[in-house]
Amino acid sequence: MYFLPEKLDEYVVAHSQEEPELLQQLTRETYQKILQPIMLSGPYQGRVLSMISKLIRPKTILELGTFTGYATLCLAEGLQSEGEIHTIDVNEELIDFQRKYFDQSGFGSQIHQHLGSAIDIIPTLNNTFDLVFIDADKPNYVNYFHLIIDKLNPGGIILSDNVLWHGKVIEPVDKKDISTQAVLEFNTLLKNDKRIETVVLPIRDGLTISRKK
């Protein structure tokens, strides 16, 4: 979803940092071999994630929804030298694909893959986190928030993707559209929860930055 006129969007992309070669390779192979390649964060949003991570300089990152590992590698660019990422996904078929690119990146030893439901895995993690990226199944966004908020360090950041949900958040909602209802509930939760402060960025399909007070 693009919320800027096409030519203006092209200008923004053209005057932003270029996508690293390894991520270009990852993108090509994802489109060649993996179903639903549109789930990739993409070069512009990837540079946004990288910049935010570099500004935060996190020691610990939690990612919900790995897919082929594109966003994982963007977030890893800002890690402290001894930092680590825990990334969770339910798709067993993508584990080896992810690991190939993780190991090529130089961040391989810092990236820990978890296979299974984030609802089950998050409570087993003993870490606290400086940065959390939520980009998984929309009906569980609210559940994810409640599971991670106490694991987020003071001053820590939650990045939430797809919060504008193809523009459906401002349209009449079909009662059968569970995902849109879930995104609306999640956005309201982030706005009203007194433990965080939140701003929504109209980047691609919507990216929310929430900071724990």
Buried (B, 14 or more C-beta within 10 A) or exposed (E): EEEEEEEEBEEEBEEEEEBBEEBEEBBEBBEEEBEEBEBBBBBBBBBBBBBBBBEBEBBBBBBBBBBBBBBBBBBBBBBEEEBBBBBBBBBEEBBEBBBBBBEEBEBEEBBEBBEEBBBEBBEEBEBBBBBBBBBBBBBBBBBBBEBBBEBBBEEBBBBBBBBBBEEBBEEEEEEEBEBBBBBBBBBEBBEEBEEBEBEBBEBBBBBBBBBBE
